[in-house]
Amino acid sequence: MREHLLHPGNGARRRIPLVAAVLAGVLLAGPAAAQAPNAAPGNDFLDTTRLASNALRASSGTTLLTLSADARSQVANDEMLVTLAVERDGTQLAELNAAVVAQLDAALAEAKRVEGVRARLGSIQTLPQFDRTGNRTTGWRVRGEVQLESRDLKALPALAGRLAERMQLSGVAFRLSEPRRRQEESRLLADAARAFAARANDAARAFGFSGYAIRDLALGDASAPAPRPMFRARAEMAPMGAAAAMPLPAEGGDSEVIVSVTGTVELRP
């Protein structure tokens, strides 16, 4: 079986065998299996494919055409991310660091006892405090964060509420989990293959050819978007204990999943 290039969303490349179970039946069947899902392509499509066709015409008279098609869907975000922070101000930097680290460790230990919740240490910052002239250091502020992630949209808000009694709620965001994204990409692969076959068939007929044969294919998926923020508070807006009674959002919106197929076809007379 011929190998083809898969283009992951992060820009990296790796060689994989063509997904025969999906693409062979849909794409290699040629124009007989291609059914255009939408109306006939407009002039912009014809102009683009005409340029590609002319550029790739071989000296032997073989006409090659590069095409792309995609399938996309909106999927509800199913993973929640919560950031909690602790700050300490004072003049003894070593004591401030020890107090912040101790509270972060306690929060991580409590979070790891909750099934389905992943917890990790975030950033720790040490900032100097100055007098009114800005020339002399009068103290220090140490800030540390804990980041929590979970697909359990009941357990994580409950845990965050308990921790917020002694920490600051810094941010809440949602995203599509990797297992759910892969599942949706697998479902969209067949749709993208059918769309590519339909477009290749339409292009062949538009230029007066009877059909096409696939020369090369590449699969791609859109890179995962950044988590969708639902709440982000500055430290002075969310003091410790204030977020304990604050209801966290339970709906995290949607993410778009895209699977694309790009390939080169040989147009048949």
N, C-alpha and C positions, 0 to 999 in steps of 0.2 A: 504493500500500500504506500502511496506517495506521502511524503511528509509535507506539512504546511506550517506556516508561521502563525502562532497565536500571539496577539498583541494585548497584554494585560493592561488594566487601567493605569498602573503606575509607570508605564512607559518601558518596562523591561520586556525582553523577548525570550522566548524559549520555543524549541521545536516539539511538536506533538503530532501524532497521527491525526488525520482528519476524522471528525466525529461521524463515522460512517452511518451509524444507526439513524442519525437525524438528517445529515446533509446528503448522503448518497441517494436516498430515496427521493428527496425533494429536488435537489439541484441537478444530479446527473441524469434525471429523467428528461431534461431538456425542455423545450417549449411546450410539449404535450402536457406536462404536469404543471406548468406555470399558469396561475390564475391571478391577475392583477387585483389587489385588494381594494384599490381606489380607482378614481377616474384616470383617463389617459394622461400621461405626463404632459406638462406645459412646455412652452417654447424654451424656457430656461434649461430644462432637462435636455431637450434636443440639441441646443447649442453646445452645452457642456460635453455631451457624449460625442457629438460630431468632432469637436476639437480633439478629444482623446483618441477617437478612431483614426483621424488623419495623422496624428503624431505617431501612432503605433503601427502604421501600415508598413509591412515588411517588404523587402525588395522582391520577394517571390510572389507578391500579390496577396498574401495572407493578411487579413484585417483583424487586428486585435483591439479589444475594447476593454477599458478599465471601468468598473462599476462599483457602487457601494449601496448598501441598503441597511436599514436597522429596524428593530422592534423595541418598543419601550412601554413601560407601565408605571403607575403610581402605586406604591406599597406603603402601608401604614408602618411607621417606625415602631419597633418592638423592644428597643433597649434604652434604658434610662441611665444618665450619668449625673452624678451629684458631686460637687466640690465643697468641702467644708474647710474652714481655716481657723487658726488660733493666732492671736497676736499678744505680745508682751512688750511693755515699755519700761525703761529704767536706765540706770547708769552702770550696772554690773553686767557686762556682756555675757560672761560665762554663765551666770545664774539665769539670765534670760534664755540663752540657748538651751540649757538643761531643762527649764520649765516647759518650753515649747516642744522639745523632742519628747519629753515624758508624756505630754498630753496627746501628741500625735501617735505615739506607741500604744497608748491606752485605747484610742479610737480605732486603730488598726486591729487590735486584739478583739475588741467587741464586734467589729464588722466581720471578721473572719469566722466568728461563731454563727453567723447567719447563713444558712444554706442558700446557695444560688447567687451570693453577692461576692464580687471580686473587689478587693481593696488594695490600694497601693499608695505609697508616699508620693506626694507631689513636690512642688518646689519649696525651698526654705530660703528666705531672704533676710539679710541683715542690713538695715538702713540707719545711717547716722541722723541724729536730730541736732539742729543748730540753734544758736541764740538769734535775737532779732537782727543782728548785723550779718548773720550768715557766715561768720568767720570762725566761730568757736563751737566745737562739738560739746553739747550739753547732755547727751544721752544716746540711747539706741532703741530701735524698734526691731523686733524679730518676729517674722511672720512665716508660718508653715502651713501647708495644705495636705489634705487627705482626699483622694479621688476614689469614688465608689461607682461601680458599674453593675447592672443586673438587668435581666429580662423579666424578673419578677416585679411587676409594677405595683405590688402591694407591700412586699417585704422591704424593698429599698426605701420607699417614702417613710415607712414606720421607723426604720433604723435611722434615717436622716433626721427625723423628728426628735428622737432620743438624743442623738449626738449634738443637735443644735441647741440643747439646753445648756451646753458648756462650750460650744464652738459657734463660729459665724457661718451662716449659709452663704457661700460665695457664688454659687451658680448651679443651674439645673439645665440639662440639655438632653435631647433625644436623637437617636440614630437608628438606622436599619442594621440589625445584627448580621454578622458575616454568614452564618448558616442560612438565614432567611434570604439574604441577597443571592447566594449561590443557588438556592432552590428556584428563585424567580428567574435567574439567568438561564437555568436549564430549561425552564418552561418557554422562555422567549426565543431560545435558539431555533426551534422549528419555525416560529413566525418570521424570524429574520431570514432564514433560508428560503422560505416561500416568497418573501418580498424580493430577495435577490433574483430568484428564478423568474419572477414576473417582470422585473425591470429588465433583465437580460433579454427576455422574449420580446418585450415592447420595443427595446432598442433595435433588435435585429430586424423586426418588421418595419420600423420607422426608416431604416436605411436601405430597405429593399432586399434584405437577406431572408432566407427561408428558416434559419434557425441558428444555433450556436453550440459550441462545445467548450466546456470549462478547461482552462489552462492552469489557473492557479487560484488559490483562495487563502484568505487570512481572516481570522476571527478576532474581534475586539470587544471590550466592555468598557463602559465609562468608569472613571475612577470614582471611588466612594466619596461622597461629599462630606464636608465637615459636619459634626453634630449640630443639630438645629437648637440654638439656645432658646430656652423658654423663660429663664430668670437669671439675672446677674445683678448682684447688689454690691455697691461699694461698702467698705467696712463700716463707715459711719452710719449707713442706712440699715444695716442688719446686725445689731449688737448681739452678743451671746444671750441666748434665751428667747430673743424676740421671734426667731424663726420656728421655735418649737410648736407654737400655735398656728403657724402660717401653713395653710394647705398647699401642698405641692401639686403641680399640674399632673393630671393623669393621662391626658391625650397629647401625643407628641408630634402630630402632623404626619406628613407623608414624605417619602423619598422617591426619586425617579430612578428606575433601573433601565439601562440601555444595553442592548447587545447588537453589535454591528457586524456585517459581513462585507468584506472588500475583496474583489477578485478580478482576474483577467479572463475574458472569454474570446474564443475565435469565432468570428461570424462566418456562417456557412452559406454558400450561394443557393 
